[in-house]
Amino acid sequence: MRKVGVIGAGSFGTAVANLLAENNEVILFARNNEVVSEINTTRKHKNQEMSKRVFATSDPKKITEECQLIFPIVPSSNFKVMLEEFKSFLSPKHILIHGTKGLHVEKELQADLTLEPNDVSTMSELILKETGVVRVGCLAGPNLATEIADKQIAAAVVASKYDEVIDIGKKALASKRFMVYGSNQLIGIELAGVLKNYIAIAAGMTVGLGYGDNARALLITRGMTEMIYIAKAFGIGPEAFLGIAGVGDLIATCNSKLSRNFRVGYFLTQGKKLEDIKAEIGEVAEGVKTLQLIKAFSNYGFRAPIASILYRIIFEGMEIEKGLNHLMRLNVESDVDFLT
């Protein structure tokens, strides 16, 4: 049986390791030796029962020597550091399919920052820049770690410019409970997974303020439109946003209290401060960082009223209810105007 690697033993990385173990032997990399020992001795981690086919290690050399296919699943803020640790062990023989929904930016995010496209990288672009790996892809979709860990039915997209990467990724992941689709729209799929995060923050706010399902459906619909407008400003078409990694992930994230981004929005309506929320959920959700990035790209002239209002709420002290009331009354002439 071939071995598949997973880098990152967070909730999602652990769930993906167990998912892969249904078809493969899995080597799971964790930097912390105590975590490695916990997995290998107790067979439990992150409130998940670990498959007998999962072996944990803290040795980058071991996972890269024994696994050709590797799934890096670490926060975007740690992704470059992880690549620097692994790059001497990685070569063109490896296939990396990441599961990180975030962007890498070299500059420090601050209020007056202005960014150009070359200042920001998707995780696949970062892999190509920092390592000798050529065959890269991403795993995206409505993949809440808790539900995957509970072995509930779910689906995802493996996206890559290479059909070989898609085929190998699908064979490694697909099972009766986990359907896997393919896409060659790699950058679009990655961007869809990033942009939906801040829409989920707004969704959490609507629930926290007692808005109904109709209002949340309005937010999700206009949120999808806004995501597509941002993508089009950077030359990316709408195709990736209209499938399971776009609208599918957006619906799941905006309707689930399991979503970290949703909880950020909800907790803000309960009067909690961002730092306190970070302490409670473990880290600030990617959606907060995404709002800062969109603000820094504002000179590109795309329409992003949801992002603009959320930025003012989170970083400039705007009253949440005032901001959401404004969003619910946006004047839009055409329903699906992004197709024109």
LOKEVEX-173915 format. One record per residue (C-alpha): residue number from 1; residue in three letters; x, y, z. Coordinates in nm, 2 decimals, always signed. Example, Ala and Ser with C-alpha at 12.3 -4.5 7.8 and 13.67 -1.06 7.14 Angstrom:
2
1, ALA, +1.23, -0.45, +0.78
2, SER, +1.37, -0.11, +0.71
// end
This chain:
340
1, MET, +0.00, +0.00, +0.00
2, ARG, +0.14, +0.34, -0.10
3, LYS, +0.21, +0.60, +0.17
4, VAL, +0.07, +0.95, +0.16
5, GLY, +0.19, +1.24, +0.37
6, VAL, +0.01, +1.52, +0.56
7, ILE, +0.20, +1.82, +0.70
8, GLY, +0.01, +1.98, +0.98
9, ALA, -0.18, +1.81, +1.27
10, GLY, -0.44, +2.08, +1.33
11, SER, -0.81, +1.98, +1.33
12, PHE, -0.84, +1.98, +0.95
13, GLY, -0.50, +1.82, +0.89
14, THR, -0.59, +1.54, +1.13
15, ALA, -0.93, +1.49, +0.97
16, VAL, -0.77, +1.47, +0.63
17, ALA, -0.51, +1.22, +0.75
18, ASN, -0.79, +0.99, +0.88
19, LEU, -0.97, +1.04, +0.55
20, LEU, -0.67, +0.95, +0.34
21, ALA, -0.61, +0.64, +0.57
22, GLU, -0.92, +0.48, +0.42
23, ASN, -0.72, +0.43, +0.10
24, ASN, -0.36, +0.46, +0.21
25, GLU, -0.10, +0.43, +0.48
26, VAL, -0.04, +0.79, +0.60
27, ILE, +0.25, +0.97, +0.76
28, LEU, +0.13, +1.27, +0.95
29, PHE, +0.40, +1.54, +1.03
30, ALA, +0.37, +1.74, +1.35
31, ARG, +0.64, +1.97, +1.47
32, ASN, +0.56, +1.91, +1.84
33, ASN, +0.71, +1.58, +1.97
34, GLU, +0.44, +1.56, +2.24
35, VAL, +0.17, +1.56, +1.97
36, VAL, +0.36, +1.29, +1.78
37, SER, +0.38, +1.07, +2.09
38, GLU, +0.01, +1.13, +2.16
39, ILE, -0.10, +1.02, +1.82
40, ASN, +0.13, +0.71, +1.81
41, THR, +0.05, +0.59, +2.16
42, THR, -0.30, +0.69, +2.25
43, ARG, -0.43, +0.70, +1.89
44, LYS, -0.62, +1.02, +1.97
45, HIS, -0.57, +1.38, +1.87
46, LYS, -0.79, +1.69, +1.84
47, ASN, -1.08, +1.49, +1.98
48, GLN, -1.05, +1.25, +1.69
49, GLU, -0.98, +0.87, +1.70
50, MET, -0.68, +0.81, +1.48
51, SER, -0.68, +0.54, +1.22
52, LYS, -0.43, +0.26, +1.27
53, ARG, -0.29, +0.35, +0.93
54, VAL, -0.17, +0.69, +1.04
55, PHE, +0.18, +0.72, +1.18
56, ALA, +0.30, +1.05, +1.32
57, THR, +0.65, +1.19, +1.29
58, SER, +0.84, +1.52, +1.35
59, ASP, +1.11, +1.43, +1.09
60, PRO, +1.07, +1.62, +0.76
61, LYS, +1.32, +1.38, +0.60
62, LYS, +1.11, +1.07, +0.68
63, ILE, +0.79, +1.20, +0.53
64, THR, +0.95, +1.33, +0.21
65, GLU, +1.15, +1.01, +0.16
66, GLU, +0.86, +0.78, +0.21
67, CYS, +0.58, +0.98, +0.04
68, GLN, +0.57, +1.12, -0.31
69, LEU, +0.22, +1.27, -0.26
70, ILE, +0.20, +1.52, +0.03
71, PHE, -0.09, +1.74, +0.16
72, PRO, +0.05, +2.05, +0.34
73, ILE, -0.23, +2.17, +0.57
74, VAL, -0.11, +2.46, +0.79
75, PRO, -0.23, +2.81, +0.85
76, SER, -0.12, +3.06, +0.58
77, SER, +0.07, +3.26, +0.84
78, ASN, +0.30, +2.95, +0.89
79, PHE, +0.31, +2.82, +0.54
80, LYS, +0.63, +2.99, +0.42
81, VAL, +0.81, +2.88, +0.74
82, MET, +0.70, +2.53, +0.68
83, LEU, +0.83, +2.53, +0.33
84, GLU, +1.16, +2.67, +0.44
85, GLU, +1.19, +2.37, +0.68
86, PHE, +1.10, +2.12, +0.41
87, LYS, +1.25, +2.26, +0.09
88, SER, +1.58, +2.09, +0.12
89, PHE, +1.39, +1.75, +0.13
90, LEU, +1.15, +1.83, -0.16
91, SER, +1.22, +1.77, -0.53
92, PRO, +1.04, +1.76, -0.86
93, LYS, +0.94, +1.40, -0.78
94, HIS, +0.70, +1.52, -0.51
95, ILE, +0.34, +1.62, -0.56
96, LEU, +0.20, +1.88, -0.31
97, ILE, -0.17, +1.94, -0.28
98, HIS, -0.23, +2.20, -0.01
99, GLY, -0.54, +2.24, +0.19
100, THR, -0.48, +2.60, +0.32
101, LYS, -0.74, +2.87, +0.25
102, GLY, -0.54, +3.18, +0.28
103, LEU, -0.29, +3.41, +0.10
104, HIS, +0.07, +3.48, +0.18
105, VAL, +0.19, +3.85, +0.19
106, GLU, +0.55, +3.95, +0.26
107, LYS, +0.46, +4.30, +0.39
108, GLU, +0.32, +4.37, +0.73
109, LEU, -0.05, +4.44, +0.71
110, GLN, -0.14, +4.80, +0.83
111, ALA, -0.40, +5.06, +0.76
112, ASP, -0.21, +5.26, +0.50
113, LEU, -0.06, +4.97, +0.31
114, THR, -0.09, +4.95, -0.07
115, LEU, -0.03, +4.62, -0.24
116, GLU, +0.04, +4.51, -0.59
117, PRO, -0.04, +4.16, -0.72
118, ASN, +0.32, +4.06, -0.70
119, ASP, +0.32, +4.13, -0.33
120, VAL, +0.07, +3.84, -0.26
121, SER, +0.09, +3.47, -0.34
122, THR, -0.15, +3.19, -0.32
123, MET, -0.02, +2.88, -0.15
124, SER, +0.05, +2.70, -0.48
125, GLU, +0.25, +3.00, -0.61
126, LEU, +0.44, +3.00, -0.28
127, ILE, +0.53, +2.63, -0.32
128, LEU, +0.66, +2.69, -0.67
129, LYS, +0.86, +2.99, -0.55
130, GLU, +1.02, +2.83, -0.25
131, THR, +1.08, +2.47, -0.35
132, GLY, +1.18, +2.25, -0.64
133, VAL, +0.83, +2.10, -0.66
134, VAL, +0.66, +2.14, -1.00
135, ARG, +0.34, +1.94, -0.96
136, VAL, +0.12, +2.14, -0.72
137, GLY, -0.25, +2.15, -0.65
138, CYS, -0.50, +2.25, -0.38
139, LEU, -0.79, +2.08, -0.19
140, ALA, -1.09, +2.30, -0.15
141, GLY, -1.46, +2.29, -0.08
142, PRO, -1.71, +2.28, +0.21
143, ASN, -1.49, +2.09, +0.44
144, LEU, -1.57, +2.16, +0.80
145, ALA, -1.31, +1.95, +1.00
146, THR, -1.56, +1.84, +1.27
147, GLU, -1.80, +1.69, +1.01
148, ILE, -1.52, +1.51, +0.82
149, ALA, -1.39, +1.38, +1.15
150, ASP, -1.74, +1.25, +1.23
151, LYS, -1.74, +1.07, +0.89
152, GLN, -2.03, +1.26, +0.75
153, ILE, -2.08, +1.29, +0.38
154, ALA, -1.88, +1.56, +0.22
155, ALA, -1.71, +1.66, -0.11
156, ALA, -1.42, +1.87, -0.23
157, VAL, -1.23, +1.98, -0.54
158, VAL, -0.87, +1.89, -0.62
159, ALA, -0.75, +2.17, -0.85
160, SER, -0.43, +2.18, -1.05
161, LYS, -0.29, +2.28, -1.39
162, TYR, -0.19, +1.91, -1.42
163, ASP, -0.45, +1.64, -1.49
164, GLU, -0.20, +1.39, -1.33
165, VAL, -0.22, +1.58, -1.00
166, ILE, -0.60, +1.58, -1.01
167, ASP, -0.62, +1.21, -1.08
168, ILE, -0.37, +1.11, -0.81
169, GLY, -0.54, +1.34, -0.56
170, LYS, -0.88, +1.20, -0.64
171, LYS, -0.77, +0.84, -0.60
172, ALA, -0.60, +0.91, -0.27
173, LEU, -0.90, +1.09, -0.12
174, ALA, -1.22, +0.96, -0.27
175, SER, -1.44, +0.72, -0.07
176, LYS, -1.81, +0.64, -0.02
177, ARG, -1.84, +0.94, +0.22
178, PHE, -1.61, +1.18, +0.04
179, MET, -1.66, +1.27, -0.32
180, VAL, -1.38, +1.44, -0.51
181, TYR, -1.42, +1.66, -0.82
182, GLY, -1.14, +1.80, -1.04
183, SER, -1.07, +2.14, -1.18
184, ASN, -0.79, +2.31, -1.38
185, GLN, -0.89, +2.65, -1.24
186, LEU, -0.62, +2.64, -0.97
187, ILE, -0.58, +3.01, -0.89
188, GLY, -0.95, +3.07, -0.91
189, ILE, -1.02, +2.78, -0.67
190, GLU, -0.76, +2.90, -0.43
191, LEU, -0.90, +3.26, -0.44
192, ALA, -1.26, +3.14, -0.39
193, GLY, -1.15, +2.96, -0.07
194, VAL, -0.99, +3.28, +0.05
195, LEU, -1.26, +3.53, -0.03
196, LYS, -1.56, +3.34, +0.12
197, ASN, -1.40, +3.38, +0.46
198, TYR, -1.49, +3.74, +0.52
199, ILE, -1.85, +3.68, +0.39
200, ALA, -1.88, +3.42, +0.67
201, ILE, -1.78, +3.69, +0.92
202, ALA, -2.07, +3.90, +0.80
203, ALA, -2.30, +3.59, +0.82
204, GLY, -2.21, +3.53, +1.18
205, MET, -2.30, +3.89, +1.25
206, THR, -2.65, +3.86, +1.09
207, VAL, -2.72, +3.56, +1.32
208, GLY, -2.58, +3.74, +1.62
209, LEU, -2.81, +4.04, +1.56
210, GLY, -3.12, +3.82, +1.50
211, TYR, -3.15, +3.86, +1.13
212, GLY, -3.35, +3.59, +0.95
213, ASP, -3.27, +3.33, +0.69
214, ASN, -3.39, +3.56, +0.41
215, ALA, -3.14, +3.83, +0.51
216, ARG, -2.85, +3.57, +0.53
217, ALA, -2.95, +3.44, +0.18
218, LEU, -2.93, +3.80, +0.05
219, LEU, -2.59, +3.84, +0.21
220, ILE, -2.46, +3.51, +0.06
221, THR, -2.58, +3.60, -0.29
222, ARG, -2.44, +3.95, -0.29
223, GLY, -2.12, +3.81, -0.13
224, MET, -2.07, +3.57, -0.42
225, THR, -2.12, +3.86, -0.66
226, GLU, -1.86, +4.06, -0.47
227, MET, -1.61, +3.77, -0.47
228, ILE, -1.64, +3.74, -0.85
229, TYR, -1.59, +4.11, -0.90
230, ILE, -1.27, +4.10, -0.70
231, ALA, -1.14, +3.80, -0.89
232, LYS, -1.23, +3.96, -1.23
233, ALA, -1.02, +4.27, -1.13
234, PHE, -0.72, +4.03, -1.13
235, GLY, -0.80, +3.86, -1.45
236, ILE, -0.97, +3.55, -1.30
237, GLY, -1.30, +3.43, -1.45
238, PRO, -1.61, +3.33, -1.25
239, GLU, -1.60, +2.96, -1.33
240, ALA, -1.42, +2.85, -1.01
241, PHE, -1.67, +3.05, -0.80
242, LEU, -1.98, +2.87, -0.93
243, GLY, -1.89, +2.52, -0.82
244, ILE, -1.85, +2.34, -0.49
245, ALA, -1.53, +2.52, -0.40
246, GLY, -1.70, +2.86, -0.45
247, VAL, -2.07, +2.87, -0.38
248, GLY, -2.06, +2.53, -0.21
249, ASP, -1.80, +2.64, +0.04
250, LEU, -1.96, +2.98, +0.08
251, ILE, -2.30, +2.83, +0.18
252, ALA, -2.14, +2.59, +0.43
253, THR, -1.92, +2.85, +0.59
254, CYS, -2.20, +3.11, +0.62
255, ASN, -2.44, +2.87, +0.78
256, SER, -2.23, +2.68, +1.03
257, LYS, -2.14, +2.77, +1.38
258, LEU, -1.85, +2.52, +1.33
259, SER, -1.69, +2.78, +1.10
260, ARG, -1.41, +2.99, +1.27
261, ASN, -1.50, +3.29, +1.05
262, PHE, -1.87, +3.26, +1.13
263, ARG, -1.79, +3.25, +1.50
264, VAL, -1.57, +3.57, +1.48
265, GLY, -1.87, +3.76, +1.34
266, TYR, -2.11, +3.61, +1.59
267, PHE, -1.89, +3.68, +1.89
268, LEU, -1.83, +4.04, +1.78
269, THR, -2.21, +4.10, +1.80
270, GLN, -2.20, +3.97, +2.16
271, GLY, -1.96, +4.25, +2.26
272, LYS, -1.64, +4.04, +2.26
273, LYS, -1.31, +4.20, +2.15
274, LEU, -1.11, +4.05, +1.86
275, GLU, -0.82, +3.96, +2.08
276, ASP, -1.05, +3.77, +2.32
277, ILE, -1.21, +3.59, +2.03
278, LYS, -0.86, +3.49, +1.91
279, ALA, -0.79, +3.34, +2.25
280, GLU, -1.12, +3.15, +2.25
281, ILE, -1.11, +3.00, +1.91
282, GLY, -0.73, +2.95, +1.90
283, GLU, -0.64, +3.20, +1.62
284, VAL, -0.78, +3.49, +1.43
285, ALA, -0.98, +3.35, +1.13
286, GLU, -0.84, +3.40, +0.78
287, GLY, -1.13, +3.64, +0.70
288, VAL, -0.99, +3.91, +0.92
289, LYS, -0.66, +3.90, +0.73
290, THR, -0.85, +3.89, +0.40
291, LEU, -1.03, +4.22, +0.48
292, GLN, -0.69, +4.39, +0.54
293, LEU, -0.57, +4.26, +0.20
294, ILE, -0.87, +4.38, +0.01
295, LYS, -0.83, +4.72, +0.18
296, ALA, -0.47, +4.73, +0.06
297, PHE, -0.58, +4.65, -0.30
298, SER, -0.85, +4.91, -0.30
299, ASN, -0.67, +5.11, -0.57
300, TYR, -0.78, +4.85, -0.82
301, GLY, -1.13, +4.99, -0.82
302, PHE, -1.33, +4.68, -0.78
303, ARG, -1.67, +4.69, -0.60
304, ALA, -1.64, +4.54, -0.25
305, PRO, -1.90, +4.71, -0.02
306, ILE, -1.93, +4.41, +0.21
307, ALA, -1.55, +4.40, +0.27
308, SER, -1.55, +4.78, +0.31
309, ILE, -1.82, +4.78, +0.58
310, LEU, -1.67, +4.49, +0.76
311, TYR, -1.33, +4.66, +0.76
312, ARG, -1.48, +4.97, +0.92
313, ILE, -1.66, +4.76, +1.18
314, ILE, -1.36, +4.55, +1.28
315, PHE, -1.08, +4.81, +1.25
316, GLU, -1.24, +5.15, +1.27
317, GLY, -1.51, +5.11, +1.53
318, MET, -1.82, +5.13, +1.32
319, GLU, -2.13, +5.01, +1.50
320, ILE, -2.22, +4.66, +1.38
321, GLU, -2.59, +4.71, +1.35
322, LYS, -2.54, +5.03, +1.15
323, GLY, -2.30, +4.86, +0.91
324, LEU, -2.53, +4.56, +0.85
325, ASN, -2.83, +4.77, +0.80
326, HIS, -2.64, +4.96, +0.53
327, LEU, -2.54, +4.63, +0.36
328, MET, -2.90, +4.50, +0.35
329, ARG, -3.00, +4.81, +0.16
330, LEU, -2.74, +4.82, -0.11
331, ASN, -2.87, +4.96, -0.43
332, VAL, -2.81, +4.70, -0.70
333, GLU, -2.97, +4.74, -1.05
334, SER, -2.91, +4.39, -1.18
335, ASP, -2.92, +4.06, -1.00
336, VAL, -2.64, +3.87, -1.17
337, ASP, -2.46, +4.17, -1.30
338, PHE, -2.12, +3.99, -1.28
339, LEU, -2.21, +3.80, -1.59
340, THR, -2.22, +4.11, -1.81
// end
